[in-house]
Amino acid sequence: MNGEPIKPNLARNAAATIHGAFDDYHNEFKAVTRRAQDRFERREWAKWQEDATERLGLREQVIQRLVNGLRVLLGAHANSYYVWAAIKEAYARLINQRRDVELAETFYNSVTRRILTTVGVEPELEFVWFGATTIPTGDTPIVRVYSQVNTLEDMIKSILRDYAFVIPYQDMEGDAQRVARVMQEYLRFYWETPDFDAVEMVKSVFYRNKGAYLVGRVRKRNRVIPIILPLLNTDEGILVDAALFSEEEASIVFSFTRSYFHVDVGTPGDLVGFLKSILPLKPVAELYISIGYNKHGKTERYRTLYRHLNNSNDKFEIARGARGMVMTVFTLPSYDMVFKIIKDRFAYPKTSTRAQVKDRYKLVFKHDRVGRMVDAQEFEGLSFSRDRFAPELLQELQETASNTVTITDDEVIIKHLYTERRLYPLDLYIKEMSLEKAKEAVIDYGHAIVDLATANIFPGDLFIKNFGVTRHGRVVFYDYDELCLLADCNFRIMPEARTYEDELSDQPWFAVAENDIFPEEFRKFLWFPAPLRQVMEAHHSQLFTVEFWRGLQERTGAGEILDFFPYDQERRFARA
């Protein structure tokens, strides 16, 4: 970089401005997060959703104001690499003692990339760390420690008393007994003994939608298992709805298909470290994302990919499944992500625009995903080595996305893409798995559509190729180019044909508006072998009726917010 004369202290002033903006953002983030307890206690579910949307938009608002201010402050030096290298050095000194230094670095990188439109990585201008992610252990500062002094029930009651709300518990004694019974059963199964050394509970409560969650771990020497106690606020008071102890159950609670938790914690890295101890298979990126730090989660995702590329030699290739009309989708076989690029032109009969597709991804980002939609991270200005791309994929990218992808002799430069967790495409799943597994997937496919509709989402395109199966066997939606709000749909009964010719016609004999939907026609678009069609009809025939859809419209239109549980109904405690 060539040296340029700059005003004294310009770099330090700019660094201080960025640091102050980061503090502003983090303080606003925490202020919104702290409202969650009050929303839960007052049962203000709609306001909680408003808070969730507000929190998701805070970072962009702060960064946009900051970028505008920095352009004024820096003037002619706003795009100077030399100046930004000096700003980075000054900023590093300001943040090196912070316990959330990783978040402060990511914030800074977002600013530089916004102003300089960086492609690839610029180590002189950005904070880059591609070594193994180091996270705190998440011990004493964020947890309360409990041991069994008398009975297990007494210990559980002590936990519940320490998480008191303005609303009393409906039946603390009974809940303690129910939790203790499940805990003893699980410990006998998992450790072959009900004995344990201690229970360590995160001091902060995790809030999401209409639930509150007490999260911790049961420790026995150097082994741990999760403990998660979901709480509900009912007309009769607070109750413990279930007790979850398996890693799989905990993983589903923290799934990438669900909304982000609101949890007030001083040092997010400590909390991530704790969560990693009970969810060892969950990527660090997803743990940051699960507690609302989606931008840093995105940073961790990129760093993980970079490390993986340096320690592998397989090539990016076209992803399995039906080719999309809107997206070119590729993957790295040894890495559990897919990469989605919007095509230059969409195949007939798709009529969406590029801007509309991006808007739908933004809608999913802000909306309650109710365990049925994949979380996607948006990236810009990425650069990869050309030799890591299979020839067939390079050809596909050249043919379908040349406006977004630049291919040189050495590099593949991608202006814009989305990343998602790789799932088992549902159309392949029902072909390749046993009939029993296929039947379970078809049933859950129907449940997925119902859950989405109940959350005011209509998938638009119900083809099974647009759905996938998670490692936990849940069916989720991942193709958003036709997605819309249920409230915007007009569900109609198919008019009767006037003549025999009408019945045979490929085109409708009646006027059809863009938002008109005919549920009885869904059967034509759901390809299933005969045994699976029977399963779908037996379990979800209501999906083919106008009454079902209009009924949900009425309920969501009236402001009703329904319950969605991130655990099996069978796990819920039975009550008299």
C-alpha positions in Angstrom: 0.0 0.0 0.0 1.3 3.5 -0.9 1.5 5.9 1.9 -0.7 9.1 1.7 -0.6 12.1 3.9 -3.4 12.1 6.3 -4.6 14.4 9.1 -3.1 13.6 12.6 -5.4 11.4 14.6 -7.8 10.7 11.7 -7.3 7.0 12.0 -7.8 7.1 15.8 -10.9 9.2 15.5 -12.4 6.9 12.9 -11.5 3.8 15.1 -13.1 5.5 18.1 -16.2 6.3 16.1 -16.6 2.6 15.0 -16.0 1.4 18.5 -18.6 3.8 19.9 -21.1 2.6 17.2 -20.4 -1.0 18.2 -21.2 -0.2 21.8 -24.4 1.6 20.7 -25.4 -1.5 18.7 -24.6 -4.0 21.5 -26.4 -1.8 24.1 -29.5 -1.6 21.9 -29.3 -5.3 21.2 -29.3 -6.0 25.0 -32.0 -3.6 25.7 -34.4 -5.3 23.3 -33.3 -8.7 24.6 -34.1 -7.8 28.2 -37.7 -7.0 27.3 -38.2 -10.8 26.7 -38.9 -11.6 30.4 -41.6 -8.9 30.6 -43.2 -10.1 27.4 -43.3 -13.6 28.7 -44.7 -12.6 32.1 -47.4 -10.4 30.4 -48.1 -13.0 27.7 -47.5 -10.3 25.1 -46.6 -12.7 22.2 -47.2 -10.2 19.4 -45.0 -7.7 21.0 -42.3 -10.4 21.5 -42.4 -11.0 17.7 -42.1 -7.2 17.1 -39.1 -7.1 19.4 -37.5 -10.0 17.5 -38.0 -8.2 14.2 -36.6 -5.0 15.7 -33.5 -6.7 17.1 -32.8 -8.3 13.7 -32.8 -4.9 12.1 -30.6 -3.1 14.7 -27.2 -3.9 13.3 -28.0 -2.8 9.7 -29.5 0.5 11.0 -26.4 1.2 13.2 -23.9 0.3 10.4 -25.7 2.4 7.8 -25.6 5.4 10.1 -22.0 4.7 10.9 -20.9 4.3 7.2 -22.6 7.6 6.3 -20.8 9.3 9.2 -17.4 7.8 8.3 -17.6 8.9 4.7 -18.0 12.5 6.0 -15.3 12.1 8.7 -12.7 10.5 6.3 -13.6 12.7 3.3 -11.3 12.0 0.4 -9.6 9.2 2.4 -12.8 7.1 2.8 -11.6 4.6 0.2 -7.9 4.6 1.1 -6.5 1.2 1.9 -3.6 3.0 3.6 -5.9 4.9 6.0 -8.0 1.8 6.7 -4.9 -0.2 7.6 -4.2 2.5 10.2 -7.8 2.5 11.4 -7.6 -1.2 11.9 -4.5 -0.9 14.1 -6.1 1.8 16.2 -9.3 -0.2 16.6 -7.4 -3.3 17.6 -5.9 -1.4 20.5 -9.4 -0.2 21.6 -10.9 -3.7 21.7 -8.1 -6.0 22.8 -9.3 -6.1 26.4 -13.0 -6.7 25.6 -14.5 -10.0 26.5 -16.6 -9.8 23.3 -13.7 -9.0 21.1 -14.8 -11.5 18.5 -18.1 -9.6 18.0 -16.3 -6.3 17.9 -14.0 -7.6 15.1 -16.9 -8.9 13.0 -18.6 -5.5 13.4 -15.5 -3.8 12.1 -15.2 -6.1 9.2 -18.8 -5.4 8.2 -18.0 -1.7 8.1 -14.8 -2.1 5.9 -16.5 -4.4 3.5 -19.5 -2.0 3.2 -17.2 1.0 2.4 -14.5 -0.8 0.4 -16.7 -3.5 -1.3 -14.0 -6.0 -0.5 -13.7 -9.2 -2.6 -12.2 -12.2 -0.9 -10.1 -11.4 2.2 -7.9 -8.4 2.9 -5.8 -9.3 6.0 -4.3 -5.8 6.1 -7.8 -4.2 6.4 -9.8 -6.9 8.2 -9.6 -9.0 11.3 -8.8 -12.5 10.0 -8.5 -15.6 12.0 -8.5 -19.0 10.3 -7.0 -21.1 13.1 -9.2 -23.3 15.2 -11.9 -21.3 16.9 -11.1 -20.7 20.5 -14.1 -20.2 22.8 -14.3 -19.9 26.6 -15.3 -22.8 28.7 -18.5 -21.2 29.9 -18.1 -22.2 33.5 -18.8 -20.4 36.8 -19.5 -16.7 35.7 -22.7 -17.7 33.8 -24.0 -20.7 35.7 -25.6 -21.6 39.0 -24.4 -24.8 40.5 -26.8 -27.2 42.3 -26.1 -30.5 44.1 -28.4 -33.0 45.6 -28.3 -32.4 49.3 -31.6 -34.0 50.2 -34.0 -35.3 47.6 -33.8 -34.8 43.8 -37.2 -33.1 44.0 -35.8 -30.6 46.5 -33.0 -29.7 44.2 -35.3 -29.2 41.3 -37.5 -26.9 43.5 -34.4 -24.9 44.3 -33.7 -24.5 40.6 -37.3 -23.3 39.9 -37.3 -20.9 42.9 -34.1 -19.3 41.6 -35.9 -18.6 38.3 -38.9 -16.9 39.8 -41.3 -14.7 37.8 -43.9 -12.2 38.8 -46.4 -15.0 37.9 -46.2 -17.9 40.4 -45.6 -21.5 39.3 -48.8 -23.3 38.9 -47.6 -26.5 40.6 -44.0 -26.3 41.6 -44.2 -29.4 43.8 -45.7 -31.5 41.0 -43.4 -30.1 38.4 -40.3 -31.0 40.6 -41.6 -34.5 40.9 -42.2 -34.9 37.2 -38.7 -33.5 36.3 -37.0 -35.7 38.9 -38.8 -38.8 37.6 -37.7 -38.2 34.0 -34.2 -37.2 35.1 -33.7 -40.4 37.1 -35.0 -42.5 34.2 -32.7 -40.9 31.7 -29.6 -41.1 34.0 -30.2 -44.8 34.6 -30.5 -45.3 30.8 -27.5 -43.1 29.8 -25.1 -43.5 32.7 -26.6 -46.7 34.2 -26.9 -44.9 37.5 -29.1 -42.1 38.8 -26.0 -40.6 40.6 -24.5 -37.3 39.4 -22.0 -34.7 40.8 -23.8 -31.4 40.0 -26.3 -29.6 37.9 -25.1 -26.4 36.3 -27.8 -24.1 35.0 -27.2 -21.0 32.9 -28.2 -18.0 35.0 -30.1 -16.3 32.1 -33.4 -17.6 30.8 -33.7 -18.3 27.1 -36.9 -16.8 25.6 -38.4 -17.6 22.2 -42.0 -17.1 21.0 -44.4 -18.1 23.7 -41.8 -20.2 25.7 -39.1 -19.7 28.3 -36.3 -22.3 28.6 -34.0 -23.1 31.5 -30.8 -24.5 30.0 -28.0 -26.3 31.8 -26.0 -29.5 32.1 -25.8 -32.5 34.4 -22.2 -33.3 35.3 -20.7 -36.6 36.4 -16.9 -36.3 36.6 -15.8 -35.3 33.1 -19.1 -36.3 31.4 -22.1 -34.0 30.8 -25.6 -34.3 29.4 -28.0 -31.4 28.7 -30.9 -30.4 30.9 -33.6 -28.2 29.3 -36.8 -27.3 31.1 -39.3 -25.5 28.8 -41.7 -23.2 30.7 -45.1 -22.0 29.6 -47.1 -19.1 31.0 -50.8 -20.3 31.2 -53.9 -18.8 32.7 -53.2 -20.8 35.9 -49.5 -19.8 36.2 -46.0 -20.9 35.1 -45.6 -24.6 34.4 -42.7 -26.8 33.4 -44.0 -28.3 30.2 -41.3 -31.0 29.7 -37.8 -32.1 30.8 -35.3 -32.8 28.0 -32.0 -34.6 28.6 -30.7 -36.0 25.4 -28.3 -34.3 23.0 -30.7 -34.9 20.1 -33.5 -33.1 22.0 -31.3 -30.2 22.9 -30.1 -30.0 19.3 -33.7 -29.7 18.0 -34.4 -26.9 20.6 -31.4 -25.0 19.2 -32.1 -26.0 15.6 -31.2 -23.8 12.6 -34.8 -24.1 11.5 -36.1 -22.0 14.5 -36.0 -18.4 15.5 -33.2 -16.9 17.6 -33.4 -17.0 21.3 -33.5 -13.8 23.4 -31.1 -14.4 26.3 -29.4 -11.7 28.3 -25.8 -12.7 28.8 -22.7 -10.5 29.5 -20.3 -12.4 27.4 -21.8 -14.3 24.5 -18.6 -16.3 23.9 -18.9 -17.8 27.4 -22.5 -18.9 26.7 -21.4 -20.4 23.3 -18.7 -22.3 25.1 -21.2 -23.7 27.5 -23.7 -24.6 24.8 -20.9 -26.3 22.9 -20.3 -28.6 25.9 -23.8 -30.0 25.6 -24.1 -29.8 21.9 -20.7 -31.0 20.6 -22.0 -31.7 17.1 -23.5 -28.2 16.7 -21.2 -25.9 14.8 -20.0 -22.8 16.7 -21.5 -20.7 13.9 -24.9 -22.0 14.6 -24.6 -21.5 18.3 -23.8 -17.8 17.9 -26.7 -17.6 15.4 -29.1 -19.3 17.8 -28.6 -16.6 20.4 -29.1 -13.8 17.9 -25.5 -13.0 16.8 -26.2 -14.1 13.3 -23.5 -11.8 11.7 -20.7 -13.3 13.8 -22.2 -16.7 13.2 -21.8 -16.0 9.5 -18.2 -15.0 10.1 -17.6 -18.3 11.9 -19.2 -20.2 9.1 -16.9 -18.6 6.6 -13.8 -19.3 8.7 -14.9 -22.9 9.2 -15.3 -23.3 5.4 -11.9 -21.7 4.8 -10.2 -24.1 7.3 -12.0 -27.0 5.7 -10.9 -26.1 2.2 -7.3 -26.0 3.5 -7.6 -29.4 5.0 -9.5 -31.2 2.2 -9.1 -31.7 -1.6 -12.5 -32.6 -2.9 -14.2 -30.2 -5.3 -17.4 -28.2 -5.3 -20.0 -29.9 -7.4 -23.6 -29.6 -8.4 -25.8 -30.6 -5.4 -28.0 -33.7 -5.5 -31.6 -33.3 -6.3 -33.7 -31.7 -9.0 -32.2 -28.7 -10.8 -33.8 -25.5 -9.6 -35.5 -23.0 -12.0 -34.3 -20.0 -9.9 -31.1 -21.1 -8.1 -28.0 -22.9 -9.1 -27.1 -25.0 -6.0 -23.7 -26.6 -5.4 -22.0 -28.2 -2.5 -18.7 -29.6 -1.3 -19.2 -33.4 -0.6 -17.1 -33.3 2.6 -18.8 -30.2 4.0 -22.4 -30.2 5.2 -23.5 -26.9 3.5 -25.0 -26.0 0.2 -24.3 -22.8 -1.7 -27.2 -21.1 -3.7 -26.7 -18.5 -6.4 -29.6 -16.7 -8.1 -29.7 -17.5 -11.8 -29.4 -14.7 -14.4 -32.7 -15.9 -16.0 -35.5 -18.0 -14.5 -36.9 -21.0 -16.4 -40.6 -20.9 -17.5 -43.1 -20.7 -15.8 -41.2 -18.8 -13.0 -42.1 -15.0 -13.2 -40.3 -13.8 -10.1 -37.5 -11.2 -10.3 -34.1 -11.3 -8.7 -35.2 -8.6 -6.2 -38.3 -10.6 -5.3 -36.3 -13.7 -4.5 -34.0 -11.7 -2.3 -37.0 -10.1 -0.5 -38.3 -13.6 0.2 -35.1 -14.7 1.8 -35.2 -11.5 3.9 -38.8 -12.4 4.9 -37.7 -15.8 6.1 -34.8 -14.2 8.0 -37.2 -12.0 10.0 -40.1 -14.5 10.3 -40.7 -17.2 12.9 -39.4 -20.3 11.1 -41.4 -22.6 13.5 -38.9 -25.4 13.0 -39.9 -25.8 9.3 -37.6 -23.4 7.4 -33.9 -23.4 7.0 -31.9 -20.4 8.2 -29.8 -19.0 5.3 -26.7 -16.7 5.5 -26.1 -14.2 2.8 -22.6 -13.6 1.5 -21.1 -11.0 -0.9 -17.7 -10.8 -2.6 -16.3 -14.3 -2.0 -13.3 -15.7 -3.9 -12.3 -19.3 -4.2 -9.6 -21.2 -6.1 -10.8 -22.3 -9.5 -9.2 -25.7 -9.1 -11.6 -26.6 -6.3 -14.6 -26.5 -8.7 -15.6 -29.5 -10.8 -15.7 -28.8 -14.5 -19.4 -29.6 -14.7 -20.1 -27.0 -12.0 -17.9 -24.3 -13.7 -19.9 -24.9 -16.9 -23.2 -24.6 -15.0 -22.2 -21.4 -13.4 -21.0 -19.9 -16.7 -24.3 -20.8 -18.3 -26.7 -19.8 -15.5 -25.1 -17.2 -13.4 -22.5 -15.2 -15.4 -23.8 -11.9 -14.0 -23.0 -13.1 -10.5 -20.0 -15.3 -11.0 -16.6 -14.3 -12.6 -14.3 -17.2 -13.5 -10.7 -16.4 -14.2 -7.7 -18.7 -14.8 -7.1 -18.9 -11.1 -10.3 -17.8 -9.2 -14.0 -18.1 -9.0 -15.4 -14.8 -7.7 -19.0 -14.8 -6.5 -20.7 -11.5 -6.0 -23.6 -12.9 -4.0 -24.8 -16.2 -2.6 -26.7 -17.9 0.2 -25.5 -20.7 2.3 -27.7 -23.3 4.1 -27.2 -26.5 6.0 -27.3 -29.4 3.5 -30.4 -31.6 3.9 -31.5 -34.8 2.3 -33.9 -33.7 -0.5 -37.3 -35.2 0.2 -37.8 -36.5 -3.3 -34.6 -38.5 -3.1 -35.3 -39.5 0.5 -38.6 -41.2 -0.3 -37.0 -43.1 -3.2 -33.9 -44.2 -1.4 -35.1 -45.0 2.1 -37.2 -47.8 3.3 -41.0 -47.7 2.8 -41.5 -47.1 6.6 -39.1 -44.2 6.6 -40.7 -42.8 3.5 -44.1 -43.0 5.1 -42.9 -41.1 8.2 -41.4 -38.4 5.9 -44.6 -38.0 4.0 -46.6 -37.6 7.2 -44.1 -35.0 8.5 -44.2 -33.3 5.1 -47.9 -32.7 5.7 -47.2 -31.5 9.2 -44.5 -29.1 7.8 -47.1 -27.5 5.5 -49.6 -27.2 8.3 -47.0 -25.6 10.6 -45.9 -23.1 8.0 -49.5 -22.2 7.3 -50.2 -21.8 11.0 -47.3 -19.3 11.1 -48.8 -17.3 8.2 -46.5 -18.8 5.5 -47.6 -20.4 2.3 -44.7 -22.2 0.6 -46.1 -21.4 -2.9 -44.4 -24.3 -4.5 -45.4 -27.6 -2.8 -43.3 -29.9 -4.9 -41.4 -32.3 -2.7 -38.1 -31.3 -4.3 -38.4 -28.0 -2.4 -38.3 -29.8 1.0 -35.6 -31.7 2.8 -35.1 -34.0 5.7 -32.8 -33.1 8.7 -30.6 -35.6 10.5 -33.3 -35.8 13.1 -35.9 -36.9 10.5 -37.8 -33.6 10.4 -39.1 -32.3 7.0 -38.3 -28.7 6.4 -38.8 -26.2 3.6 -35.8 -24.7 1.8 -36.8 -23.2 -1.5 -38.2 -19.7 -1.0 -38.6 -18.2 -4.5 -42.5 -18.7 -4.5 -43.0 -18.2 -0.8 -45.6 -15.7 0.4 -47.7 -14.8 3.4 -50.8 -16.8 3.9 -52.7 -13.6 4.3 -51.9 -12.6 0.7 -53.4 -15.8 -0.8 -57.0 -16.1 -2.2 -58.0 -19.7 -1.7 -60.8 -20.7 -4.1 -63.0 -23.7 -5.0 -62.4 -24.9 -8.5 -65.4 -23.9 -10.7 -67.2 -26.7 -12.4 -66.4 -27.3 -16.0 -69.1 -26.0 -18.3 -68.4 -28.6 -21.1 -66.5 -31.8 -21.8 -64.0 -29.7 -23.7 -63.4 -27.6 -20.6 -62.5 -30.7 -18.6 -59.9 -31.7 -21.1 -58.4 -28.3 -21.6 -54.9 -27.6 -20.3 -55.8 -24.0 -19.7 -58.4 -22.7 -17.2 -61.8 -21.8 -18.6 -62.3 -19.1 -15.9 -60.5 -16.0 -14.8 -57.5 -16.6 -12.4 -55.8 -13.9 -10.5 -52.1 -14.1 -9.6 -52.9 -14.9 -5.9 -55.6 -17.4 -6.6 -54.9 -20.8 -5.2 -57.0 -24.0 -5.6 -56.3 -26.5 -2.8 -58.0 -29.4 -4.5 -55.5 -29.1 -7.3 -52.6 -29.8 -4.9 -52.9 -33.5 -5.5 -51.7 -33.0 -9.1 -48.4 -31.4 -7.9 -47.5 -33.9 -5.2 -45.7 -36.8 -6.7 -45.9 -39.9 -4.6 -46.0 -43.6 -5.3 -49.4 -45.1 -4.7 -48.7 -46.3 -1.1 -47.5 -42.8 -0.1 -50.4 -41.1 -1.8 -52.7 -43.2 0.5 -50.6 -42.1 3.5 -50.9 -38.4 2.6 -54.7 -38.7 2.1 -55.1 -40.6 5.3 -53.2 -38.1 7.4 -53.5 -34.7 5.7 -56.6 -34.7 3.4 -57.6 -31.3 5.0 -54.8 -29.7 2.9 -56.9 -30.3 -0.2 -59.8 -28.3 1.1 -60.5 -24.6 0.9 -62.1 -24.6 4.3 -58.8 -25.6 6.0 -56.9 -22.7 4.4 -59.5 -20.1 4.9 -59.9 -21.2 8.5 -56.2 -20.7 9.2 -56.4 -17.3 7.5 -59.1 -16.2 9.8 -57.2 -17.3 12.9 -53.9 -15.7 11.8 -55.8 -12.6 10.6 -57.4 -12.3 14.0 -53.9 -12.1 15.6 -53.9 -15.6 17.1 -50.4 -16.8 17.7 -50.4 -20.6 18.1 -48.0 -22.8 20.0 -45.0 -24.5 18.3 -43.1 -26.9 20.5 -39.5 -27.8 19.6 -40.0 -31.2 21.1 -42.3 -34.2 20.7 -45.8 -33.9 22.1 -45.1 -37.1 23.9 -42.5 -35.4 25.9 -45.0 -32.9 27.4 -46.0 -33.6 30.9 -49.5 -35.1 31.3 -51.7 -33.1 33.7 -54.9 -33.9 35.4 
